[in-house]
Amino acid sequence: MSEQNKKSTTDFGFREVPVEDKVKKVADVFHSVAGKYDLMNDLMSGGVHRLWKKLTIEQSGARRGNKILDIAGGTGDLTMRFSRIVGTEGKVVLADINDSMLKVGRDRLMDRGVAGNVEFVQANAECLPFPDNTFDVITIAFGLRNVTDKDAAIRSMARVLKPGGKVMILEFSKTDNPALTKMYDFYSFNILPKIGQLIAGDSESYKYLAESIRMHPDQETLKSMMQDAGLANCKFQNMTGGIVALHTGIKP
Ligand SMILES: C[S@@+](CC[C@H](N)C(=O)[O-])C[C@H]1O[C@@H](n2cnc3c(N)ncnc32)[C@H](O)[C@@H]1O
């Protein structure tokens, strides 16, 4: 049984809320930020999120003809890149729980001429609506920390992955350099919500963003969760001093 099934409350940032309230609270955050999401990503990370995503694509091993699931795909950064790799014989499914993010993503990909091999699906990562053994590669980028039952989500990803396929979890993680941690904390709790207020008119959502990062399992814990879900060869690679980590696992 997963951790969340045993508890009646869960974290929403630094607050404990009833388990059944978290989905709505997370939904409100992403309905609020959807329109300014891409601009804010570039501003908040100084564009570095593009490098984290580029590395994820490079390590995916995705090939022409593959079927790829980009869960919590949001505005489609990874989907866009995968769509070019898999070509007309392949398919990319961008799945996200939030219809505002899906709409921004669909419009953005259409504007860029990315169509034909991309499908958009509204789905919760905890219970993916796909048959067993469907996808060659599954990514979840900056999405897992928002999911209430993370163990269920990893199990669900493992179920729909083909044997030999790869799960990739790109997520904010833990720095082990005290000086970097201090600077990062100052930036996250003092500057980030102000940028959120200035650009998106919403400091609370960006306060949640910073808090949810701190509440997310550290590198080793997440690796164990992937192993517990039955994935093999689980490992992680830190980026930018551990601010972000890319975890990968293979379905045996
Ligand atoms: C920070 S955005 C990341 C978007 C995109 N992957 C990227 O890297 O730019 C997080 C996304 O996770 C989605 N999300 C949150 N909870 C989810 C869940 N339980 N299942 C699927 N998607 C979820 C949100 O709607 C949002 O689009």
The ligand as an SDF file (V2000), in Angstrom:
LIG
                    3D

 27 29  0  0  0  0  0  0  0  0999 V2000
    5.3820   22.7890  -13.4870 C   0  0  0  0  0  0  0  0  0  0  0  0
    4.3060   22.1560  -14.7180 S   0  0  0  0  0  0  0  0  0  0  0  0
    5.4020   21.2580  -15.7800 C   0  0  0  0  0  0  0  0  0  0  0  0
    4.9860   21.3200  -17.2250 C   0  0  0  0  0  0  0  0  0  0  0  0
    5.9940   20.7140  -18.2130 C   0  0  0  0  0  0  0  0  0  0  0  0
    6.2080   19.3120  -17.9690 N   0  0  0  0  0  0  0  0  0  0  0  0
    7.3050   21.4420  -18.1580 C   0  0  0  0  0  0  0  0  0  0  0  0
    8.2940   20.8370  -17.7540 O   0  0  0  0  0  0  0  0  0  0  0  0
    7.3550   22.6150  -18.5100 O   0  0  0  0  0  0  0  0  0  0  0  0
    3.5090   20.8760  -13.8240 C   0  0  0  0  0  0  0  0  0  0  0  0
    2.3440   20.2390  -14.5790 C   0  0  0  0  0  0  0  0  0  0  0  0
    1.8920   19.1030  -13.8270 O   0  0  0  0  0  0  0  0  0  0  0  0
    0.4960   19.0030  -14.0340 C   0  0  0  0  0  0  0  0  0  0  0  0
   -0.0610   18.1210  -13.0030 N   0  0  0  0  0  0  0  0  0  0  0  0
   -0.2050   18.3770  -11.6780 C   0  0  0  0  0  0  0  0  0  0  0  0
   -0.7300   17.3260  -11.0380 N   0  0  0  0  0  0  0  0  0  0  0  0
   -0.9120   16.3570  -11.9810 C   0  0  0  0  0  0  0  0  0  0  0  0
   -1.4260   15.0330  -11.9360 C   0  0  0  0  0  0  0  0  0  0  0  0
   -1.8570   14.4910  -10.7940 N   0  0  0  0  0  0  0  0  0  0  0  0
   -1.4780   14.3280  -13.0900 N   0  0  0  0  0  0  0  0  0  0  0  0
   -1.0680   14.8790  -14.2560 C   0  0  0  0  0  0  0  0  0  0  0  0
   -0.5770   16.1360  -14.3610 N   0  0  0  0  0  0  0  0  0  0  0  0
   -0.4940   16.8650  -13.2410 C   0  0  0  0  0  0  0  0  0  0  0  0
    0.0340   20.4440  -13.9450 C   0  0  0  0  0  0  0  0  0  0  0  0
   -1.2500   20.6140  -14.4620 O   0  0  0  0  0  0  0  0  0  0  0  0
    1.1350   21.1410  -14.7530 C   0  0  0  0  0  0  0  0  0  0  0  0
    0.8110   21.2490  -16.1030 O   0  0  0  0  0  0  0  0  0  0  0  0
  1  2  1  0
  2  3  1  0
  2 10  1  0
  3  4  1  0
  4  5  1  0
  5  6  1  0
  5  7  1  0
  7  8  2  0
  7  9  1  0
 10 11  1  0
 11 12  1  0
 11 26  1  0
 12 13  1  0
 13 14  1  0
 13 24  1  0
 14 15  1  0
 14 23  1  0
 15 16  2  0
 16 17  1  0
 17 18  1  0
 17 23  2  0
 18 19  1  0
 18 20  2  0
 20 21  1  0
 21 22  2  0
 22 23  1  0
 24 25  1  0
 24 26  1  0
 26 27  1  0
M  CHG  2   2   1   9  -1
M  END
$$$$
